[in-house]
Amino acid sequence: MLIDTYGRVATDLRVSLTDRCNLRCTYCMPEEGLQWLAKPDLLTDDEIVRLIDIAVTSLGIKEVRFTGGEPLLRPGLVGIVERVAALAPRPQMSLTTNGIGLRRTAPALKAAGLDRVNVSLDTLRPDVFKTLTRRDRHKDVIEGLYAAREAGLTPVKVNSVLMPGLNADEAPDLLAWAVEHDYELRFIEQMPLDAQHGWKRDGMITAGDILTSLRTRFELTEEGAEKRGSAPAERWLVDGGPHVVGVIASVTRPFCSACDRTRLTADGQVRTCLFAREETDLRAALRSGAPDEEIARIWRLAMWGKKAGAGLDDPTFVQPDRPMSAIGG
């Protein structure tokens, strides 16, 4: 069990498979990209599967989310999914992706055992997409979403970040489109995880702003805390249901007290929180020949020291020194 001093138990593992990405989203990284991890620093496929095996069989992990960077850039992704699906007990598996490679990989991922996908799409306008991501790939994402739904990777969830002056007015249009195509839309407040450290709290589109915008066109009925559980998204029924929309208000309405996540970076570091500045090295233990029991002990110790909250409401908050692309979203 991965328990901390506040009594929270981690049952959800986020695994970053690579720090690389084929987009250059303005809220994540500079146009020229980043200095990527060297290949020897990355966990191998065998090392990733071994760590997930330890997490599932010895530490109580029930859900595994593959992230990046962009996880579809990982050559061995389908094989990793297939091997994790064979674990006993079998964890639920999902994938967070920008969707560009989904059209060709969705059927293979479903066959390997992946349960569902989260796809990032911030706008319905190709020109705005190009401005936000610095790439002209909007059509590829739309086709990837369709392929995921057709392959049965459902519910297909769409993650959207609204940015002032770019797509701040698109919330109602995005929700109408998601309802039409049977996708579950989730808005995410922009978080201080950009490599440029240009995030400013007073310039972000808040959860309150998003809900006000949505209510100009839709009737929203809150599902409530009991149904939400430890999920990061607050959810509302749209016009009485069955469709729902979620808002992940990491900045203005943090959910740290119910957090059930532990994170593994692409280079084998345990992070107790997306905003943590401390990491615990599991790769060194793996490569020095440590047995599973010792690796599990190190992981438990790391999670025992998890802080009460991310500290975003603290005026002295210091942004993590690794961007989102390096630690997994």
Residue pairs with C-beta under 8 A, 6 or more apart in sequence:
1 9
1 59
1 60
1 300
2 9
2 10
2 11
2 59
2 60
2 61
2 262
2 299
2 300
2 303
3 9
3 10
3 300
3 303
3 304
4 10
4 272
4 303
4 304
4 305
4 306
5 304
5 305
5 306
6 257
6 306
6 308
8 257
8 258
8 259
8 260
8 306
9 60
9 260
10 59
10 60
10 61
10 259
10 260
10 261
10 262
10 303
11 60
11 61
11 62
11 63
11 260
12 61
12 62
12 63
12 65
12 230
12 260
12 261
12 262
13 52
13 55
13 61
13 63
13 64
13 65
13 91
13 261
13 262
13 263
13 264
14 65
14 67
14 261
14 262
14 263
14 264
14 328
14 329
15 48
15 51
15 52
15 64
15 65
15 66
15 67
15 263
15 264
15 328
16 67
16 68
16 69
16 71
16 263
16 264
16 265
16 266
16 326
16 327
16 328
17 48
17 66
17 67
17 68
17 69
17 71
17 74
17 77
17 80
17 266
18 42
18 68
18 69
18 70
18 71
18 73
18 74
18 266
19 34
19 36
19 37
19 68
19 69
19 266
19 267
19 325
19 326
20 36
20 68
20 69
20 70
20 73
20 325
21 28
21 29
21 68
21 69
21 70
21 73
21 98
21 325
22 70
22 73
22 98
22 100
22 135
22 137
23 70
23 98
23 100
23 133
23 134
23 135
23 137
24 30
24 31
24 33
24 133
24 134
24 135
25 122
25 132
25 133
25 134
26 131
26 132
26 133
26 134
26 163
26 194
27 161
27 163
27 190
27 194
27 199
28 193
28 194
28 195
28 323
28 324
28 325
29 194
29 195
29 196
29 323
29 325
30 195
30 196
31 134
34 195
34 323
34 325
34 326
37 266
37 267
37 326
41 267
41 283
42 266
42 267
43 51
43 266
43 267
43 268
43 283
43 286
45 76
45 79
45 80
47 268
47 283
47 286
48 80
49 80
49 83
49 84
50 286
50 292
51 264
51 268
51 282
51 286
51 295
52 61
52 64
52 84
52 87
52 91
53 87
53 292
54 292
54 295
54 296
54 299
55 61
55 64
55 262
55 299
56 62
56 64
56 84
56 87
56 89
56 91
57 87
57 88
57 89
58 292
58 293
58 296
59 296
59 299
59 300
61 91
61 262
62 89
62 91
62 92
63 91
63 92
63 93
63 94
64 84
64 91
64 92
64 93
64 94
65 93
65 94
65 95
65 96
65 118
66 77
66 80
66 81
66 93
66 94
66 95
66 96
67 95
67 96
67 328
67 329
68 74
68 96
68 97
68 266
68 325
68 328
68 329
69 266
69 325
69 326
70 97
70 98
70 100
70 101
71 77
71 95
71 96
71 97
72 95
72 97
72 98
72 100
72 101
72 102
72 105
73 101
74 80
77 105
77 109
78 105
78 108
78 109
78 112
79 112
81 93
81 109
81 112
81 113
81 114
82 112
82 113
84 91
84 93
84 113
85 93
85 112
85 113
85 114
86 113
90 113
92 115
93 113
93 114
93 115
94 114
94 115
94 116
94 117
94 118
95 109
95 114
95 116
95 117
95 118
95 153
96 117
96 118
96 119
96 120
96 159
96 329
97 117
97 118
97 119
97 120
97 144
98 119
98 120
98 133
98 141
99 119
99 120
99 121
99 140
99 141
99 144
99 145
99 148
100 137
100 140
100 141
100 144
101 144
102 117
102 119
102 143
102 144
102 145
102 147
102 148
103 140
103 143
103 144
103 146
103 147
104 147
106 117
106 144
106 147
106 148
106 150
106 151
106 153
107 147
107 151
109 117
109 151
109 153
110 151
110 152
110 153
114 153
115 153
116 153
116 154
116 155
116 156
116 157
117 148
117 153
117 156
117 157
118 157
118 158
118 159
118 186
119 141
119 144
119 145
119 148
119 156
119 157
119 158
119 159
120 158
120 159
120 160
120 161
121 129
121 141
121 142
121 145
121 158
121 159
121 160
122 128
122 129
122 132
122 160
122 161
122 162
122 163
122 167
123 129
123 132
123 138
123 160
123 166
123 167
123 170
123 174
124 170
124 173
124 174
124 177
125 138
125 167
125 170
126 136
126 138
126 139
128 166
128 167
128 170
129 136
129 137
129 138
129 141
130 136
130 138
131 166
132 163
132 166
132 167
145 156
145 158
145 181
145 183
146 181
148 154
148 156
149 156
149 181
149 182
149 183
155 183
155 184
156 182
156 183
156 184
157 183
157 184
157 185
157 186
158 174
158 178
158 183
158 184
158 185
158 186
159 186
159 187
159 188
160 167
160 170
160 171
160 174
160 185
160 186
160 187
160 188
161 187
161 188
161 189
161 190
162 168
162 170
162 171
162 187
162 190
162 205
162 209
162 210
163 190
163 205
164 203
164 204
164 205
168 205
168 209
169 213
171 187
171 210
171 213
171 214
172 213
172 214
172 216
172 217
172 218
174 185
175 185
175 214
175 217
175 218
175 238
175 245
176 217
178 184
178 185
178 243
178 245
179 238
179 243
182 243
184 243
184 244
184 245
184 246
185 245
185 246
186 233
186 245
186 246
186 247
186 248
187 207
187 210
187 245
187 246
187 247
187 248
188 247
188 248
188 250
189 204
189 205
189 206
189 207
189 247
189 248
189 249
189 250
189 251
189 252
190 199
190 204
190 205
190 251
191 199
191 250
191 251
191 274
191 275
191 324
192 199
192 201
192 251
192 275
192 312
192 317
192 319
192 320
193 199
193 274
193 275
193 319
193 320
193 323
193 324
193 327
194 323
194 324
195 323
195 325
197 319
199 319
201 251
204 251
206 249
206 251
206 252
207 234
207 247
207 249
207 252
207 253
208 252
210 247
211 220
211 236
211 247
214 220
214 245
218 238
218 239
218 245
219 238
219 239
219 240
220 236
220 237
220 238
220 245
221 236
221 237
221 240
221 241
222 234
222 235
222 236
223 234
223 235
223 236
223 237
223 244
227 235
228 234
228 235
229 258
230 255
230 258
230 259
230 260
232 248
232 250
232 255
233 246
233 247
233 248
234 246
234 247
234 248
234 249
234 253
235 244
235 245
235 246
236 244
236 245
236 246
236 247
237 243
237 244
238 244
238 245
249 255
250 274
250 310
250 312
251 312
254 309
254 310
254 312
254 313
256 273
256 308
256 309
256 310
257 308
257 309
259 273
262 270
262 271
262 272
262 299
262 303
263 270
263 271
263 272
263 273
263 274
263 327
263 328
264 270
264 271
264 282
264 328
265 271
265 279
265 322
265 326
265 327
265 328
266 326
266 328
267 283
268 281
268 282
268 283
268 284
268 286
269 279
269 280
269 281
269 282
269 283
270 279
270 280
270 281
270 282
270 298
270 299
270 302
270 303
271 278
271 279
271 327
272 278
272 302
272 303
272 305
272 306
272 307
273 306
273 307
273 310
274 310
274 320
274 324
274 327
274 328
274 329
275 310
275 311
275 312
275 319
275 320
276 307
276 320
277 318
277 320
277 321
278 305
280 298
280 299
280 301
280 302
282 295
282 298
282 299
285 294
285 295
285 298
286 295
290 298
311 317
320 327
